[in-house]
C-alpha cells in the first residue's frame, strides 16, 4: 500500500508542477506562440524532462494527465481519444528517449552519476524525438501539419528544448543561491 501511495504522490506532484508551469506559460503568452500546440518556449517540457529523469514512469504519468487536462485549451473540439493519445505520445516518447540516453551515457537509474553536459544532450534527443512523434500524430490526424511538417516538428523541438533549459537553469541558479546563503555563517537560513 505504501508503494502505491508514494507513486501516486509522485504522479500528483509532477502533474501539479506541469499544470503550474503550463499556466505560467499561458500567462506569459508562450503557449501556441508558433502554431496550435507549438510554443517556441515551452516551460512544461522541463518538468516532463525532470519527471522522466528523476521518477520515470510515475512522474511522466503525472505530466501526461496534466497535458490531457490542458490540451483542450489549444486543441479544442477534438474527440476524447485525442486527449488520451496526444498526451501519452508526448510524455512516453520523452520517457523512452530518456531511458535510452541514460543507458547510452551510462547513467545510473538514480542519476547520481549524471554530469552537467548530459542534461542538454538528453534534452536535445528527447525534444527532437518528441517533436517528430507528436507532429507525425498531428499529420495522421490532419491537424494543419501536412505541408510544413518539418518546420513544425523543428519548432516544437526548439520550444521544448529552450523551455527545458530555461527551467533547469533556473533550478540550478536557485540551488546555487541556496547553497551560497546556507554556507555563509552570517546568512544561515533557520
BALOBA-1460 file (C-alpha; in Angstrom, 3 decimals):
// residues 190
<rec num="1" residu="x" x="0.000" y="0.000" z="0.000"/>
<rec num="2" residu="x" x="2.846" y="2.386" z="0.836"/>
<rec num="3" residu="x" x="4.398" y="1.785" z="-2.602"/>
<rec num="4" residu="x" x="1.183" y="2.785" z="-4.390"/>
<rec num="5" residu="x" x="0.753" y="5.838" z="-2.162"/>
<rec num="6" residu="x" x="4.305" y="7.015" z="-2.910"/>
<rec num="7" residu="x" x="3.855" y="6.519" z="-6.650"/>
<rec num="8" residu="x" x="0.537" y="8.373" z="-6.644"/>
<rec num="9" residu="x" x="2.152" y="11.249" z="-4.724"/>
<rec num="10" residu="x" x="4.980" y="11.422" z="-7.287"/>
<rec num="11" residu="x" x="2.417" y="11.336" z="-10.091"/>
<rec num="12" residu="x" x="0.401" y="14.109" z="-8.437"/>
<rec num="13" residu="x" x="3.475" y="16.243" z="-7.724"/>
<rec num="14" residu="x" x="4.697" y="16.198" z="-11.310"/>
<rec num="15" residu="x" x="1.154" y="16.660" z="-12.614"/>
<rec num="16" residu="x" x="0.736" y="19.773" z="-10.466"/>
<rec num="17" residu="x" x="4.177" y="21.101" z="-11.461"/>
<rec num="18" residu="x" x="3.401" y="20.551" z="-15.143"/>
<rec num="19" residu="x" x="-0.010" y="22.173" z="-14.795"/>
<rec num="20" residu="x" x="1.500" y="25.128" z="-12.893"/>
<rec num="21" residu="x" x="4.245" y="25.753" z="-15.449"/>
<rec num="22" residu="x" x="1.676" y="25.439" z="-18.225"/>
<rec num="23" residu="x" x="-0.450" y="28.117" z="-16.546"/>
<rec num="24" residu="x" x="2.650" y="30.310" z="-16.122"/>
<rec num="25" residu="x" x="3.499" y="29.828" z="-19.804"/>
<rec num="26" residu="x" x="-0.074" y="30.642" z="-20.746"/>
<rec num="27" residu="x" x="0.005" y="33.802" z="-18.613"/>
<rec num="28" residu="x" x="3.245" y="34.872" z="-20.328"/>
<rec num="29" residu="x" x="1.643" y="34.201" z="-23.766"/>
<rec num="30" residu="x" x="4.178" y="31.477" z="-24.548"/>
<rec num="31" residu="x" x="1.589" y="28.782" z="-25.305"/>
<rec num="32" residu="x" x="0.796" y="28.424" z="-29.011"/>
<rec num="33" residu="x" x="3.338" y="31.138" z="-29.858"/>
<rec num="34" residu="x" x="4.171" y="29.408" z="-33.157"/>
<rec num="35" residu="x" x="1.054" y="27.411" z="-34.039"/>
<rec num="36" residu="x" x="-1.674" y="25.439" z="-32.234"/>
<rec num="37" residu="x" x="0.107" y="23.027" z="-29.905"/>
<rec num="38" residu="x" x="3.549" y="24.511" z="-30.664"/>
<rec num="39" residu="x" x="5.314" y="27.026" z="-28.456"/>
<rec num="40" residu="x" x="8.748" y="28.482" z="-29.121"/>
<rec num="41" residu="x" x="9.479" y="28.409" z="-25.382"/>
<rec num="42" residu="x" x="7.545" y="25.666" z="-23.590"/>
<rec num="43" residu="x" x="8.430" y="25.584" z="-19.878"/>
<rec num="44" residu="x" x="6.377" y="22.451" z="-19.015"/>
<rec num="45" residu="x" x="8.783" y="20.432" z="-21.179"/>
<rec num="46" residu="x" x="11.357" y="20.974" z="-18.438"/>
<rec num="47" residu="x" x="9.037" y="19.469" z="-15.847"/>
<rec num="48" residu="x" x="8.445" y="16.483" z="-18.119"/>
<rec num="49" residu="x" x="12.204" y="16.008" z="-18.584"/>
<rec num="50" residu="x" x="12.853" y="16.186" z="-14.830"/>
<rec num="51" residu="x" x="9.976" y="13.756" z="-14.228"/>
<rec num="52" residu="x" x="11.473" y="11.284" z="-16.718"/>
<rec num="53" residu="x" x="14.975" y="11.647" z="-15.276"/>
<rec num="54" residu="x" x="14.080" y="11.536" z="-11.591"/>
<rec num="55" residu="x" x="10.997" y="9.375" z="-11.233"/>
<rec num="56" residu="x" x="10.416" y="7.590" z="-14.540"/>
<rec num="57" residu="x" x="7.001" y="6.238" z="-15.387"/>
<rec num="58" residu="x" x="5.047" y="7.633" z="-12.443"/>
<rec num="59" residu="x" x="6.377" y="11.163" z="-12.789"/>
<rec num="60" residu="x" x="5.750" y="11.185" z="-16.526"/>
<rec num="61" residu="x" x="2.257" y="9.791" z="-15.960"/>
<rec num="62" residu="x" x="1.539" y="12.908" z="-13.896"/>
<rec num="63" residu="x" x="2.629" y="15.129" z="-16.800"/>
<rec num="64" residu="x" x="0.512" y="13.070" z="-19.206"/>
<rec num="65" residu="x" x="-2.582" y="13.580" z="-17.059"/>
<rec num="66" residu="x" x="-1.858" y="17.313" z="-16.733"/>
<rec num="67" residu="x" x="-1.372" y="17.662" z="-20.507"/>
<rec num="68" residu="x" x="-4.653" y="15.808" z="-21.060"/>
<rec num="69" residu="x" x="-6.380" y="18.383" z="-18.858"/>
<rec num="70" residu="x" x="-4.903" y="21.434" z="-20.634"/>
<rec num="71" residu="x" x="-4.971" y="20.110" z="-24.223"/>
<rec num="72" residu="x" x="-8.498" y="21.367" z="-24.930"/>
<rec num="73" residu="x" x="-7.143" y="24.920" z="-24.471"/>
<rec num="74" residu="x" x="-5.047" y="24.690" z="-27.642"/>
<rec num="75" residu="x" x="-6.750" y="21.780" z="-29.439"/>
<rec num="76" residu="x" x="-10.467" y="22.458" z="-28.876"/>
<rec num="77" residu="x" x="-13.211" y="20.294" z="-30.304"/>
<rec num="78" residu="x" x="-11.175" y="17.110" z="-30.617"/>
<rec num="79" residu="x" x="-12.646" y="13.694" z="-29.871"/>
<rec num="80" residu="x" x="-11.998" y="12.268" z="-26.409"/>
<rec num="81" residu="x" x="-9.446" y="9.721" z="-27.689"/>
<rec num="82" residu="x" x="-7.266" y="12.612" z="-28.919"/>
<rec num="83" residu="x" x="-6.858" y="13.881" z="-25.335"/>
<rec num="84" residu="x" x="-5.576" y="10.433" z="-24.338"/>
<rec num="85" residu="x" x="-3.332" y="9.645" z="-27.320"/>
<rec num="86" residu="x" x="-1.676" y="13.047" z="-27.745"/>
<rec num="87" residu="x" x="-0.550" y="13.459" z="-24.097"/>
<rec num="88" residu="x" x="0.538" y="9.802" z="-23.963"/>
<rec num="89" residu="x" x="2.697" y="10.172" z="-27.066"/>
<rec num="90" residu="x" x="4.132" y="13.401" z="-25.686"/>
<rec num="91" residu="x" x="5.016" y="12.029" z="-22.269"/>
<rec num="92" residu="x" x="6.042" y="8.490" z="-23.033"/>
<rec num="93" residu="x" x="8.155" y="9.351" z="-26.094"/>
<rec num="94" residu="x" x="10.205" y="11.569" z="-23.775"/>
<rec num="95" residu="x" x="10.401" y="8.818" z="-21.160"/>
<rec num="96" residu="x" x="11.612" y="6.311" z="-23.764"/>
<rec num="97" residu="x" x="14.340" y="8.637" z="-25.039"/>
<rec num="98" residu="x" x="15.491" y="9.457" z="-21.502"/>
<rec num="99" residu="x" x="15.738" y="5.721" z="-20.711"/>
<rec num="100" residu="x" x="17.754" y="5.062" z="-23.879"/>
<rec num="101" residu="x" x="20.040" y="8.055" z="-23.279"/>
<rec num="102" residu="x" x="20.651" y="7.042" z="-19.654"/>
<rec num="103" residu="x" x="21.729" y="3.631" z="-20.930"/>
<rec num="104" residu="x" x="23.938" y="5.043" z="-23.708"/>
<rec num="105" residu="x" x="25.584" y="7.578" z="-21.394"/>
<rec num="106" residu="x" x="25.986" y="5.050" z="-18.572"/>
<rec num="107" residu="x" x="23.860" y="6.991" z="-16.100"/>
<rec num="108" residu="x" x="22.599" y="5.000" z="-13.120"/>
<rec num="109" residu="x" x="18.857" y="4.738" z="-12.561"/>
<rec num="110" residu="x" x="19.104" y="7.043" z="-9.534"/>
<rec num="111" residu="x" x="21.047" y="9.566" z="-11.718"/>
<rec num="112" residu="x" x="23.695" y="10.045" z="-9.009"/>
<rec num="113" residu="x" x="26.401" y="9.991" z="-11.692"/>
<rec num="114" residu="x" x="24.749" y="12.376" z="-14.150"/>
<rec num="115" residu="x" x="27.036" y="15.150" z="-15.342"/>
<rec num="116" residu="x" x="26.010" y="18.653" z="-16.343"/>
<rec num="117" residu="x" x="26.791" y="18.004" z="-20.043"/>
<rec num="118" residu="x" x="24.389" y="15.037" z="-20.049"/>
<rec num="119" residu="x" x="21.345" y="17.221" z="-19.420"/>
<rec num="120" residu="x" x="21.392" y="19.228" z="-22.687"/>
<rec num="121" residu="x" x="22.299" y="16.079" z="-24.644"/>
<rec num="122" residu="x" x="19.379" y="14.150" z="-23.190"/>
<rec num="123" residu="x" x="17.109" y="17.168" z="-23.623"/>
<rec num="124" residu="x" x="18.130" y="17.620" z="-27.264"/>
<rec num="125" residu="x" x="17.477" y="13.988" z="-28.146"/>
<rec num="126" residu="x" x="14.209" y="13.891" z="-26.199"/>
<rec num="127" residu="x" x="12.863" y="17.072" z="-27.786"/>
<rec num="128" residu="x" x="13.816" y="16.039" z="-31.332"/>
<rec num="129" residu="x" x="12.065" y="12.699" z="-30.948"/>
<rec num="130" residu="x" x="9.096" y="14.295" z="-29.179"/>
<rec num="131" residu="x" x="8.670" y="16.956" z="-31.885"/>
<rec num="132" residu="x" x="8.787" y="14.332" z="-34.607"/>
<rec num="133" residu="x" x="6.490" y="11.789" z="-32.941"/>
<rec num="134" residu="x" x="3.860" y="14.342" z="-31.955"/>
<rec num="135" residu="x" x="3.845" y="16.020" z="-35.361"/>
<rec num="136" residu="x" x="3.551" y="12.645" z="-37.100"/>
<rec num="137" residu="x" x="0.458" y="12.102" z="-34.956"/>
<rec num="138" residu="x" x="-0.834" y="15.569" z="-35.881"/>
<rec num="139" residu="x" x="-0.249" y="14.811" z="-39.579"/>
<rec num="140" residu="x" x="-2.044" y="11.463" z="-39.314"/>
<rec num="141" residu="x" x="-4.941" y="13.226" z="-37.595"/>
<rec num="142" residu="x" x="-4.892" y="16.009" z="-40.282"/>
<rec num="143" residu="x" x="-4.242" y="18.833" z="-37.816"/>
<rec num="144" residu="x" x="-2.785" y="21.563" z="-40.062"/>
<rec num="145" residu="x" x="0.604" y="19.879" z="-40.447"/>
<rec num="146" residu="x" x="0.714" y="18.478" z="-43.956"/>
<rec num="147" residu="x" x="2.944" y="20.871" z="-45.958"/>
<rec num="148" residu="x" x="5.149" y="22.291" z="-43.225"/>
<rec num="149" residu="x" x="5.723" y="19.129" z="-41.199"/>
<rec num="150" residu="x" x="9.489" y="19.535" z="-40.744"/>
<rec num="151" residu="x" x="9.223" y="23.211" z="-39.826"/>
<rec num="152" residu="x" x="6.553" y="22.479" z="-37.238"/>
<rec num="153" residu="x" x="8.410" y="19.477" z="-35.796"/>
<rec num="154" residu="x" x="11.580" y="21.548" z="-35.521"/>
<rec num="155" residu="x" x="9.715" y="24.494" z="-33.977"/>
<rec num="156" residu="x" x="8.183" y="22.190" z="-31.363"/>
<rec num="157" residu="x" x="11.589" y="20.660" z="-30.631"/>
<rec num="158" residu="x" x="13.214" y="24.083" z="-30.272"/>
<rec num="159" residu="x" x="10.426" y="25.306" z="-27.984"/>
<rec num="160" residu="x" x="10.657" y="22.235" z="-25.773"/>
<rec num="161" residu="x" x="14.475" y="22.399" z="-25.691"/>
<rec num="162" residu="x" x="14.536" y="26.085" z="-24.777"/>
<rec num="163" residu="x" x="11.759" y="25.705" z="-22.224"/>
<rec num="164" residu="x" x="13.557" y="22.791" z="-20.577"/>
<rec num="165" residu="x" x="16.883" y="24.601" z="-20.476"/>
<rec num="166" residu="x" x="15.355" y="27.785" z="-19.060"/>
<rec num="167" residu="x" x="13.567" y="25.823" z="-16.353"/>
<rec num="168" residu="x" x="16.559" y="23.631" z="-15.497"/>
<rec num="169" residu="x" x="18.960" y="26.588" z="-15.428"/>
<rec num="170" residu="x" x="16.534" y="28.413" z="-13.142"/>
<rec num="171" residu="x" x="16.565" y="25.413" z="-10.778"/>
<rec num="172" residu="x" x="20.378" y="25.334" z="-10.903"/>
<rec num="173" residu="x" x="20.645" y="29.049" z="-10.080"/>
<rec num="174" residu="x" x="18.189" y="28.703" z="-7.192"/>
<rec num="175" residu="x" x="20.116" y="25.699" z="-5.849"/>
<rec num="176" residu="x" x="23.411" y="27.626" z="-6.057"/>
<rec num="177" residu="x" x="21.883" y="30.623" z="-4.299"/>
<rec num="178" residu="x" x="20.515" y="28.361" z="-1.594"/>
<rec num="179" residu="x" x="23.947" y="26.725" z="-1.171"/>
<rec num="180" residu="x" x="25.638" y="30.114" z="-1.092"/>
<rec num="181" residu="x" x="23.357" y="31.520" z="1.578"/>
<rec num="182" residu="x" x="23.292" y="28.390" z="3.736"/>
<rec num="183" residu="x" x="27.100" y="28.010" z="3.668"/>
<rec num="184" residu="x" x="27.894" y="31.557" z="4.844"/>
<rec num="185" residu="x" x="27.899" y="31.813" z="8.634"/>
<rec num="186" residu="x" x="26.442" y="35.339" z="8.635"/>
<rec num="187" residu="x" x="23.448" y="34.379" z="6.428"/>
<rec num="188" residu="x" x="22.315" y="31.000" z="7.784"/>
<rec num="189" residu="x" x="18.696" y="30.263" z="6.965"/>
<rec num="190" residu="x" x="16.886" y="28.972" z="10.039"/>
